[in-house]
Amino acid sequence: MPCEDGPQMPAEAAACSEEVAGAAPDLQREMVRCRTEIAAVEALLRGGHPDVAGLCLALSDWSAELRILEKERE
């Protein structure tokens, strides 16, 4: 779920950013954003957030976006 003031990059997303280093800067930035948002949604789910359906939808959307970007990178 997007954060108004911009989410902090979790360690998992930062580690993944190295694998897209050769991608175009915009594509790389969007892939890192997707991973950051996925990690934030997963954290909310693990933390017991009551909106499970909404978070699952967000997780599905961000994951689909990441898959699209990864195909563009190929």
PyMOL commands that set and color helices and strands:
alter all, ss='L'
color gray80, all
select helices_A, chain A and resi 11-20+25-46+52-73
alter helices_A, ss='H'
color red, helices_A
deselect
rebuild
show_as cartoon
